[in-house]
């Protein structure tokens, strides 16, 4: 049997297990899309039909909204939102969260460039394109990947804070809504195939799960084992390392870092 004793306590909690399972599932979905979509197999057989259907739904008001949404989460737009978010968190004394947001977005932007270069999938024809042609490659959708990362990390900060249930629910709905709307806009405007968007969502969300796991790891390594003593069979004056339940209580809300003291997207 594989021993987990070498792992920090923060990696032996339900929260860490959930993050690891989600990351594995999302990366599995991305890998499947990465293999099948460029070859026109799997869900990619529906790409052309979905794009044609999206074109058939175009109206001037909807097109204006989709164009605005896509522009908001373009490279300049999302970079500005990230800077505002980082500054707001730092100004409020939550420097750890500001660092997590900045690191998440820098990482997602760099990976967007490399993933596009690696897979080399061409964009849909410009015949039905709304707006100016973009000269980067198609898979995965950078708008979708980076917006998913941005929305998920902000939602995670709320979820793992002391926010009330309603606040947490609104954070999840807002994250899903923003990422979903941006992805839909990319297909509607003719910039991406459906599978480009699905892959972007999957990788962006998986990246946030991995960042959260990294934060858990760092917190576990930072906290002295003496602070993780339990009272039961591990307790007493000579208690040992705490189990997952004690660790979960000890580290508190994650990723929080105690609350004190971006690249091409198209």
C-alpha positions in Angstrom: 0.0 0.0 0.0 1.2 3.5 -0.9 1.9 5.5 2.3 0.6 9.1 2.4 2.6 10.0 5.5 5.1 12.1 3.5 2.3 14.4 2.4 1.5 17.5 4.3 -1.6 17.4 6.4 -3.3 19.9 4.1 -3.1 17.4 1.3 -4.9 14.7 3.3 -8.2 16.6 3.7 -11.5 16.2 1.8 -10.9 19.6 0.2 -7.5 18.5 -1.3 -9.0 15.2 -2.5 -11.8 17.0 -4.2 -9.4 19.4 -5.9 -7.2 16.6 -7.0 -10.2 14.6 -8.4 -11.5 17.6 -10.2 -8.1 18.5 -11.7 -7.7 14.9 -12.9 -11.1 14.8 -14.5 -10.7 18.2 -16.2 -7.3 17.3 -17.5 -8.6 14.0 -18.8 -11.3 15.9 -20.7 -8.8 18.3 -22.1 -6.5 15.5 -23.2 -9.3 13.7 -24.9 -10.3 16.9 -26.8 -6.7 17.6 -27.6 -6.4 14.1 -29.3 -9.8 14.1 -31.0 -10.6 17.7 -32.0 -7.6 18.5 -34.3 -8.4 15.2 -36.1 -12.0 16.1 -36.5 -13.1 13.2 -34.3 -15.1 12.9 -31.1 -17.1 16.0 -30.3 -15.4 17.8 -33.2 -17.8 16.1 -35.7 -20.4 18.6 -34.3 -18.2 21.7 -34.6 -19.4 22.8 -38.1 -23.0 22.3 -37.2 -22.7 24.2 -33.9 -21.0 27.1 -35.7 -23.7 27.2 -38.4 -26.4 27.1 -35.8 -24.7 30.0 -33.9 -24.5 32.0 -37.1 -28.2 31.5 -37.7 -29.0 33.0 -34.3 -27.3 36.3 -35.1 -29.2 39.5 -34.6 -27.7 43.1 -34.3 -28.5 43.4 -30.5 -27.1 40.0 -29.7 -24.1 40.5 -31.8 -23.4 43.8 -30.0 -23.5 42.1 -26.6 -21.3 39.2 -27.7 -18.8 41.5 -29.2 -18.7 43.5 -26.0 -18.3 40.4 -23.8 -15.5 39.1 -26.0 -13.7 42.4 -25.9 -14.0 42.6 -22.1 -12.2 39.3 -21.7 -9.6 39.9 -24.5 -5.9 40.2 -23.6 -6.1 43.9 -22.7 -9.5 43.6 -20.9 -8.7 40.6 -18.8 -5.2 42.0 -18.0 -6.9 45.2 -16.7 -9.4 43.2 -14.7 -6.5 41.1 -13.2 -4.6 44.2 -12.2 -7.7 45.7 -10.6 -8.3 42.5 -8.7 -4.8 42.1 -7.5 -4.6 45.8 -6.3 -8.0 45.5 -4.6 -7.0 42.4 -2.7 -3.6 43.8 -1.7 -5.2 47.1 -0.7 -7.6 45.3 1.6 -4.7 43.4 3.3 -5.2 40.1 1.5 -1.8 40.0 -0.1 -1.7 36.2 -0.2 -4.9 36.1 -2.3 -3.5 38.9 -4.5 -0.4 36.7 -5.1 -2.6 33.7 -6.0 -4.6 35.7 -8.5 -1.5 37.1 -10.1 0.2 33.8 -10.3 -2.8 32.0 -11.7 -3.3 34.5 -14.5 0.4 34.8 -15.5 0.5 31.0 -15.6 -2.7 30.6 -17.6 -1.6 33.2 -20.1 1.8 31.6 -20.7 0.3 28.2 -21.1 -2.2 29.5 -23.6 0.6 30.6 -25.9 2.4 27.2 -25.6 -0.7 25.1 -26.0 -1.8 26.9 -29.1 1.7 26.6 -30.6 1.8 22.9 -29.7 -1.5 21.8 -31.2 -1.5 24.2 -34.2 -5.2 23.9 -35.0 -6.4 26.5 -37.5 -9.4 28.7 -36.8 -12.7 28.5 -38.6 -13.1 30.1 -42.0 -13.4 33.9 -41.9 -16.4 33.7 -44.3 -18.8 34.0 -41.3 -16.6 35.9 -39.0 -17.9 38.9 -37.1 -15.1 41.3 -36.4 -11.4 41.5 -37.3 -9.6 38.2 -38.1 -7.2 37.0 -35.4 -3.8 35.6 -36.3 -3.2 33.2 -33.5 -4.1 29.5 -33.6 -7.4 28.1 -32.4 -6.9 25.3 -29.9 -7.6 25.9 -27.1 -9.6 29.1 -27.0 -7.5 31.6 -25.0 -10.5 33.7 -24.1 -12.2 30.7 -22.7 -9.2 29.3 -20.9 -8.1 32.6 -19.2 -11.6 33.7 -18.4 -12.3 30.3 -16.8 -9.1 30.7 -14.8 -9.9 34.3 -13.7 -13.5 33.5 -12.8 -12.6 30.2 -11.0 -9.8 31.7 -8.9 -12.0 34.6 -7.7 -14.9 32.2 -7.0 -12.4 30.0 -5.1 -11.3 33.0 -2.9 -14.9 33.5 -2.0 -15.7 29.8 -1.5 -12.8 29.3 0.8 -13.4 32.5 2.8 -15.9 33.2 5.6 -18.5 34.3 3.1 -22.1 33.3 3.8 -23.8 30.6 1.8 -25.5 33.1 -0.5 -22.2 34.8 -1.3 -20.6 31.5 -2.1 -23.5 30.5 -4.4 -23.4 33.9 -6.2 -19.6 33.4 -6.7 -20.1 30.0 -8.3 -23.0 31.3 -10.5 -21.0 34.4 -11.5 -18.0 32.3 -12.4 -19.9 29.8 -14.5 -21.9 32.6 -16.1 -18.9 34.7 -17.1 -16.8 31.8 -18.4 -19.8 30.4 -20.2 -20.8 33.7 -21.9 -17.3 34.4 -23.1 -17.0 30.9 -24.5 -20.3 31.1 -26.3 -19.4 34.5 -27.7 -16.3 33.0 -29.3 -18.3 30.5 -31.2 -21.1 33.0 -32.0 -18.6 35.5 -33.5 -16.9 32.8 -35.5 -13.5 33.0 -33.9 -13.4 29.4 -32.5 -14.8 25.9 -32.9 -17.0 24.6 -30.0 -14.3 22.1 -29.0 -11.7 24.9 -28.7 -14.0 26.5 -26.1 -14.6 23.3 -24.3 -10.9 22.6 -24.1 -10.3 26.1 -22.8 -12.8 25.8 -20.1 -11.5 22.4 -19.0 -7.8 23.5 -18.9 -8.5 26.8 -17.2 -10.6 25.2 -14.4 -8.0 22.4 -14.0 -5.2 25.0 -13.7 -7.0 26.7 -10.8 -7.5 23.4 -9.1 -3.7 22.8 -9.4 -2.9 26.3 -8.1 -5.2 25.6 -5.1 -3.4 22.3 -4.4 -0.1 24.2 -4.6 -1.4 26.7 -2.0 -2.5 23.8 0.2 1.0 22.3 -0.1 2.7 25.5 0.8 0.5 26.1 3.8 1.0 22.6 5.0 4.8 23.0 4.8 4.7 26.4 6.5 2.7 25.4 9.6 4.8 23.7 12.3 3.7 20.2 13.1 3.4 21.2 16.7 0.3 23.2 15.7 -1.4 20.1 14.3 -1.6 18.1 17.5 -4.7 16.2 18.2 -6.3 15.3 21.5 -7.6 11.7 20.8 -5.4 8.8 20.2 -2.8 11.2 18.7 -3.3 13.7 21.5 -2.0 14.2 25.0 1.2 15.9 25.9 3.1 13.7 23.4 0.5 13.8 20.6 1.5 13.0 17.1 0.7 14.6 13.7 -3.0 15.5 13.3 -5.1 13.6 10.9 -7.0 15.1 7.9 -9.9 16.4 10.1 -7.6 18.3 12.4 -5.5 19.6 9.5 -8.7 20.9 7.8 -9.6 22.8 11.0 -6.1 24.0 11.6 -5.4 25.5 8.2 -8.8 27.2 8.0 -10.0 28.6 4.7 -7.9 27.8 1.7 -6.7 29.3 -0.5 -6.5 32.1 2.0 -2.8 32.6 2.9 -4.1 34.2 6.0 -5.3 37.2 4.1 -2.4 39.4 5.3 1.1 40.3 5.5 -1.2 38.5 -18.7 -0.4 37.1 -22.5 -2.2 36.5 -25.7 -5.7 35.2 -25.3 -7.4 35.0 -28.7 
